[in-house]
Amino acid sequence: MKTVIRSCQSSDLASVFQLYRQLQPTDTTTLEELTVSFATMTAHPGCEVFVAEADSRVAGAFTLYILPNMTRNGRPAAILENIVVDEPMRGQGIDSAML
């Protein structure tokens, strides 16, 4: 199975919302709130939301933050957040492709 990692688009948000429901089943965030947060996050320098596309559908998602750093000669640091793969697609290497 070919997995493509790409920037998340607004048109992906309904799929990403369903993935986040698997990640955080008790979260009360609505799709509308997620959409507003997505716009805020992607407008922030150094923040990008990615999706993993497999079998022509969104099968995973993660957020990457690139942050300034005072150590290591000022080389930036990275934080990965909200990493999730669709439950039926787990065990097929999508997580490895995302990382």
Backbone hydrogen bonds, N-H to C=O, Kabsch-Sander energy under -0.5 kcal/mol:
donor,donor_aa,acceptor,acceptor_aa,energy
4,V,53,E,-2.6
6,R,4,V,-0.5
6,R,51,V,-2.4
8,C,49,V,-3.0
12,D,9,Q,-2.3
13,L,10,S,-1.4
15,S,12,D,-0.6
16,V,12,D,-2.4
17,F,13,L,-2.7
18,Q,14,A,-1.6
19,L,15,S,-1.9
20,Y,16,V,-2.6
21,R,17,F,-1.5
22,Q,18,Q,-1.1
22,Q,19,L,-0.5
23,L,19,L,-1.8
24,Q,20,Y,-3.1
27,D,24,Q,-1.8
34,L,30,T,-2.6
35,T,31,L,-2.3
36,V,32,E,-1.9
37,S,33,E,-2.6
38,F,34,L,-2.6
39,A,35,T,-1.9
40,T,36,V,-2.1
41,M,37,S,-3.1
42,T,38,F,-2.8
43,A,39,A,-0.9
44,H,40,T,-0.6
44,H,41,M,-1.3
47,C,44,H,-1.7
48,E,64,L,-2.2
50,F,62,F,-3.1
51,V,6,R,-2.9
52,A,60,G,-2.3
53,E,4,V,-3.3
53,E,51,V,-0.5
54,A,52,A,-0.5
54,A,57,R,-2.5
55,D,2,K,-0.6
57,R,54,A,-1.2
59,A,52,A,-3.4
59,A,57,R,-0.6
60,G,52,A,-1.2
61,A,84,V,-2.3
62,F,50,F,-2.0
63,T,81,E,-2.7
64,L,48,E,-3.1
65,Y,79,I,-2.7
66,I,46,G,-3.3
67,L,65,Y,-0.6
67,L,77,A,-3.3
74,G,71,T,-1.1
75,R,72,R,-1.7
77,A,67,L,-2.6
79,I,65,Y,-2.3
81,E,63,T,-2.5
84,V,61,A,-2.4
84,V,82,N,-0.5
86,D,59,A,-3.1
89,M,86,D,-1.9
90,R,86,D,-0.6
90,R,87,E,-1.3
92,Q,89,M,-0.8
97,A,93,G,-2.0
98,M,94,I,-2.2
99,L,95,D,-2.2
